[in-house]
Amino acid sequence: MKSKILTLPVILVISITLLVPQIHAESSVSIIMEQTTYTYCEKLFYIIEVSEITGEPAIIHIRDETGKGSSAVPIQITSLQNPIPSLIAFQAETFPLGKYFIDVEYSGVSDTAEFELIESDSICIPELIKPVMVNWITGKISDGFLIDAFQRYVDSQLIYVPFEIDEGNVYDIDIPEWIKNIGYWWIEGVISDDDFSKAMNYLLAENIIGFPTSLENEI
């Protein structure tokens, strides 16, 4: 008789457990900023932190104060903390000064973080020079067209070309073959914009990059 009395509470507990809906913790997502102010030539970096890995991608938008934003960027979530480094530095041509917002959506939840791009004296080499450099290294454009691109698109405070390039002399510029190594190191991020510009300025000032001596005398 005693065993029957003990069995009844156990049955009641099991029954109640089955009737109560299972409670699951809601997924969460947050953006952890490395810093909240940036200047030109710096690269954005932040971490997307999630409470669980669902197999879904996180969808990222970056917008400015006016609401103008980037296209949706899907980011595969593979761990609870996912570093998101930008491959391209902030440049004046594409990012005006001011506040920006990062919006992330993941598994039905969202979060927003903000940062500000502030004034500084930083000057960097425009990203458009990198494909030009690749074309020069692979022999698709001549030496003169590379230097012409420097003169047109790179601030003279970074790379100063001490002569004018025009249609008449663009094919006369000579750059030694070994300098392609410097260009390759810069593209790969082995050397910085500052190191690359210092090297180019030295080579231009010493006429290691320039017109052949015989042609220079004729000019």
Order of alpha helices (4+ residues) and beta strands (2+ residues): alpha-beta-beta-beta-beta-beta-beta-beta-beta-alpha-alpha-alpha-alpha-alpha
